[in-house]
Amino acid sequence: MFGLGPQEIILICIVILVLFGAKKIPDLMSGLGKGIREFKKASKDIEGEITNATTDDKKPS
């Protein structure tokens, strides 16, 4: 994963714990999850609009 070994990952986790504290991490992860869901929904909506636009163009008048 990105060329990181287990020691580097543990170090990054410790730094995150020190910076944000154990109580804030669930809130941060919740916000991250919501952001990812919204991004996926928006990309599906855009893909659907593109698909509809291309199928509308192919219909004979």
Sequence and secondary structure as in RCSB ss.txt:
>XXXX:A:sequence
MFGLGPQEIILICIVILVLFGAKKIPDLMSGLGKGIREFKKASKDIEGEITNATTDDKKPS
>XXXX:A:secstr
 TT  HHHHHHHHHHHHHHH TTTHHHHHHHHHHHHHHHHHHHHHHHHHHHHHHHHHHS  
